Amino acid sequence: YKMANKIEMFSLFCVIFTVVPVVFGTKGSNATLPVVIWHGMGDSCCNPQSMGMIKSWIEKQIPNIYVHSLMIGASESQDMENGFLMNVNDQVTMACDKIKKDPKLAAGYNSVGFSQGGQFLRAVAQRCPNPPMHNLVSMGGQHQGVYGLPKCPGNNSTLCDYVRKLLNYGAYVGFVQNRIVQAEYWHDPMNEDEYKAKSVFLADINQERVKNPVYKTNLMKLANLVLVQFTEDTVVEPKESEWFGFYKPGQAKEKYTLQESPLYKEDWLGLKAMNEAGKLHFLGTVGDHMQVNETWFIQNIIKTFFV
């Protein structure tokens, strides 16, 4: 009887240690975990030349994987427009709701955000921990904001020019700040106090007003936070924002790194602890903004963090 018990316990032990690596994978990722994608400004969920292409890259590398490309709105055109004109906090709430209601994401998921989708998915990680996000990849996300009018992508020049005019009028004016997406991560180093007081999105998720312990706790649940900077970026000003760097206060020339910032030194978001634990990754890819190389993406993102 005792021998039988020992055999059963040994068998259970073997099963646990066989199954656990399959469930949790390497580097906190998992081949069976689905992937959530959030597009950038001027793009939509399902453009075959952008997010559709990224989706196909992932599907080719990981057979039978489920990829959910977030659509914010009732149609692709509305999704694109909302990337300019819908309050970011409302977008994040909508994304959280879509993720929570998708039964294929119930056990958790990996995520990759492109351009502004990078900081939007970080807000999802901080505000909506269920279902759990395992790995977050930010491709050119502006985590300390921008201080420069956005360059307008191809077919969306009319709408984008309208946004540029409103930002020029005043990014922190009430109706602009509450309605124009790019104003909500506009970070004016000449007016840090106004930015911190009036930014309805970025200053909140970066803990620059009230320190919300839930944000820190939730972000630290990530297995990996991967920050990708486009080394030749001419769209994001400054491009260092893609690695949580920015302009030093009072001017727009000298810059600081994440490690030099109070956000890191005082660990407002847990990034220091994550870095020391090997969970924070800084990657660079050659090219201008959103020039994603397929070979690089497969090797450095899909095979490293999703498989």
C-alpha positions, -999 to +999 in steps of 0.1 A: +000+000+000+028+024+010+047+015-022+015+022-043+012+056-026+048+064-034+043+054-070+012+076-073+029+106-057+059+101-080+036+099-110+018+131-099+051+148-094+062+139-130+029+151-144+031+184-127+067+191-139+058+180-174+027+201-177+040+233-160+065+242-186+039+238-213+014+260-195+038+288-186+064+285-214+098+302-216+104+338-205+069+339-191+054+334-226+034+305-240+029+291-275-008+284-267-015+319-253-035+341-277-022+375-288-041+408-286-030+436-310-037+473-308-029+495-338-015+530-340-027+564-351-043+566-386-046+528-388-073+503-381-076+468-367-077+449-399-057+468-426-041+440-446-010+461-451-004+467-414-022+448-386-034+422-410+002+415-420+014+414-384-014+389-376-004+367-405+033+367-393+022+355-359-002+329-373+025+314-396+050+311-368+025+296-342+000+273-358-036+275-345-029+306-324-058+330-318-050+367-326-075+394-316-068+427-333-088+453-313-114+473-332-125+504-312-159+511-327-184+494-349-164+494-381-129+498-395-135+534-405-149+542-370-119+525-355-095+547-375-115+579-366-115+569-329-077+568-330-079+605-334-111+616-318-122+593-289-112+599-253-084+575-246-098+565-212-130+555-230-110+535-255-092+516-228-125+509-211-139+495-243-107+475-250-109+460-214-145+451-220-138+434-254-109+414-239-129+403-209-159+392-230-138+372-254-139+336-241-107+327-261-088+352-239-101+339-205-070+320-196-047+350-203-029+365-234+002+381-247-001+416-263+016+438-288+008+475-292+019+496-322+027+533-317+000+548-295-014+513-291+017+506-269+008+530-241-029+522-245-022+485-239-001+494-209-031+512-195-051+480-200-024+461-180-025+486-152-063+490-150-077+456-161-058+427-147-084+401-156-079+381-178-042+383-171-018+399-197+014+379-197+038+397-220+034+433-233+054+443-263+054+481-272+064+488-308+073+525-308+048+534-280+052+569-265+053+561-228+065+596-217+043+613-244+052+635-273+062+671-278+058+676-315+029+677-339+022+643-354+032+637-390+001+627-409+000+592-425-011+588-461-049+587-465-058+604-432-042+638-439-075+658-435-084+644-401-048+645-390-043+682-401-074+690-380-058+674-350-025+693-356-044+726-356-062+718-323-029+708-307-014+740-319-044+759-304-038+744-270-034+707-261-045+713-225-076+733-233-106+714-219-124+703-251-091+695-268-077+675-239-109+655-235-115+647-271-083+647-291-064+615-286-029+629-293-035+657-268-040+631-241-004+620-243+010+655-252+038+662-227+050+698-227+084+700-209+080+738-208+049+735-187+053+704-166+029+717-139+001+723-164+008+689-180+005+671-147-026+690-137-045+687-169-034+656-188-064+633-186-046+601-196-007+600-196-001+618-163-025+594-147-011+561-160+025+574-153+016+581-116+024+618-119-005+630-097-020+605-073+001+574-068-023+545-074-008+513-059-031+492-080-014+504-112+020+494-099+008+460-086-009+452-119+019+462-141+044+441-121+023+411-128+036+411-164+061+384-171+079+408-195+075+444-206+093+448-240+100+484-251+110+486-288+124+519-302+127+526-339+162+539-341+156+562-371+122+575-359+113+609-374+077+608-362+078+605-324+094+635-307+114+626-288+120+590-299+135+583-264+099+583-252+097+548-267+120+537-239+104+560-212+129+588-218+120+624-224+131+661-224+144+675-192+120+700-177+121+736-189+135+730-224+133+707-254+168+698-262+185+678-234+169+645-226+169+620-197+166+583-197+141+562-178+168+553-152+174+590-145+137+598-139+118+599-106+093+574-121+122+549-120+142+560-090+111+561-068+096+532-087+062+546-092+052+519-116+075+490-105+097+494-135+129+495-114+119+462-097+110+447-131+143+457-146+162+442-117+142+410-121+151+408-158+115+415-168+120+449-185+136+448-220+149+476-242+151+467-279+160+487-309+150+480-345+165+499-375+140+520-394+116+549-392+084+548-372+064+517-378+088+503-403+086+468-389+110+442-404+094+408-407+126+388-400+134+410-370+099+408-356+097+370-359+131+365-343+130+391-315+093+392-306+074+361-318+101+335-311+114+352-280+082+362-262+053+345-278+066+309-283 
